[in-house]
Amino acid sequence: MERESFIPLVVKWAKAHGFKDIQANMEGYEVPKSYERAADNLKFTPDVTGVNMFNRHYLEVSMKTDQLRGSISKWKLLSELAGMKGAKLYLMAPRGHVRFIREVVDQYNIPAEVVKID
């Protein structure tokens, strides 16, 4: 399945866990703010953002992929932004991808919480 097909599940999870002012990179929602890396002008747009406890948190669909390098760069940027704002990066992993994502997070020392979505 495509990453985009999991975004509604992430939005549902965010609502169930008390997130407000949800922005999602899908139809029917305001698109989250994009961030651009100065080194190569590459743009990163979070899949979902939401406010909880007065901080904007980032929620990202995470899956096994061959193009992992781009994902790692995006996760590091979002975790850095979240850390500066006292927020969190949640990596939302579908069934079958959780262990792989946890290993990548540990290997690259990314401060993120891996959450299983169904």
C-alpha positions as CSV (number, residue, x, y, z in Angstrom):
1,M,0.0,0.0,0.0
2,E,1.0,3.6,-0.6
3,R,2.0,5.9,2.3
4,E,-0.8,8.3,1.4
5,S,-3.4,5.6,2.1
6,F,-2.3,5.6,5.8
7,I,-2.7,9.4,6.4
8,P,-6.4,9.1,7.2
9,L,-5.5,6.5,9.9
10,V,-2.9,8.9,11.3
11,V,-5.5,11.7,11.4
12,K,-7.9,9.4,13.2
13,W,-5.2,8.4,15.7
14,A,-4.3,12.1,16.3
15,K,-8.0,13.0,17.0
16,A,-8.4,10.0,19.4
17,H,-5.3,11.1,21.3
18,G,-6.5,14.7,21.9
19,F,-4.7,16.6,19.1
20,K,-6.4,19.8,18.0
21,D,-5.8,22.1,15.0
22,I,-4.9,19.1,12.8
23,Q,-3.3,19.8,9.4
24,A,-2.8,16.9,7.0
25,N,-1.2,16.4,3.6
26,M,-4.5,15.1,2.2
27,E,-7.7,16.4,0.7
28,G,-10.1,18.1,3.1
29,Y,-7.4,19.4,5.5
30,E,-5.1,22.4,5.5
31,V,-1.7,21.4,4.2
32,P,1.1,21.6,6.9
33,K,3.8,24.2,6.4
34,S,6.7,22.9,4.3
35,Y,10.4,23.3,5.4
36,E,13.2,23.8,3.0
37,R,16.8,22.6,3.5
38,A,19.2,25.4,2.6
39,A,22.0,23.1,1.4
40,D,20.0,21.8,-1.6
41,N,16.6,23.6,-1.5
42,L,14.9,20.3,-0.9
43,K,11.4,20.7,0.5
44,F,10.0,18.6,3.4
45,T,6.2,18.6,4.2
46,P,5.0,16.7,7.2
47,D,2.2,14.2,6.6
48,V,0.2,15.4,9.6
49,T,0.7,18.0,12.3
50,G,-1.4,18.6,15.4
51,V,-1.4,20.7,18.6
52,N,-1.4,18.9,21.9
53,M,-0.4,20.5,25.3
54,F,0.1,23.9,23.5
55,N,2.9,22.5,21.2
56,R,2.7,21.5,17.5
57,H,3.7,17.9,17.0
58,Y,4.7,16.2,13.8
59,L,3.2,12.8,12.8
60,E,4.8,11.0,9.9
61,V,3.8,7.8,8.1
62,S,6.9,5.5,8.2
63,M,7.4,2.4,6.1
64,K,10.1,0.1,4.8
65,T,11.4,1.6,1.6
66,D,14.4,1.5,-0.7
67,Q,14.7,5.3,-0.6
68,L,15.3,5.4,3.1
69,R,17.9,8.1,3.0
70,G,15.4,10.8,2.1
71,S,13.1,9.7,4.9
72,I,15.9,9.8,7.4
73,S,16.7,13.3,6.4
74,K,13.1,14.4,6.8
75,W,12.7,12.6,10.2
76,K,15.9,14.3,11.5
77,L,14.7,17.7,10.4
78,L,11.2,17.2,11.9
79,S,12.6,15.8,15.2
80,E,14.9,18.8,15.4
81,L,12.1,21.3,14.8
82,A,9.9,19.4,17.3
83,G,12.7,19.5,19.9
84,M,13.2,23.2,19.5
85,K,9.4,23.8,20.2
86,G,9.2,21.3,23.1
87,A,7.1,19.0,20.9
88,K,7.5,15.4,19.6
89,L,7.9,13.6,16.3
90,Y,5.7,10.5,16.0
91,L,6.6,8.0,13.4
92,M,3.4,6.1,12.5
93,A,4.3,2.6,11.3
94,P,1.7,0.2,9.8
95,R,1.7,-3.5,10.8
96,G,4.8,-5.2,9.6
97,H,6.9,-2.0,9.5
98,V,7.2,-1.2,13.2
99,R,10.3,-3.2,14.1
100,F,12.2,-2.0,11.0
101,I,11.4,1.7,11.8
102,R,12.4,1.2,15.5
103,E,15.8,-0.2,14.3
104,V,16.3,2.7,11.9
105,V,15.4,5.2,14.7
106,D,17.9,3.5,17.0
107,Q,20.6,3.2,14.4
108,Y,20.4,6.9,13.3
109,N,19.7,8.2,16.8
110,I,16.5,10.0,15.9
111,P,14.5,11.3,18.8
112,A,11.1,10.0,17.8
113,E,8.3,7.9,19.2
114,V,7.3,5.0,16.9
115,V,3.6,4.2,17.0
116,K,1.9,1.2,15.4
117,I,-1.2,2.0,13.3
118,D,-3.7,-0.5,11.8
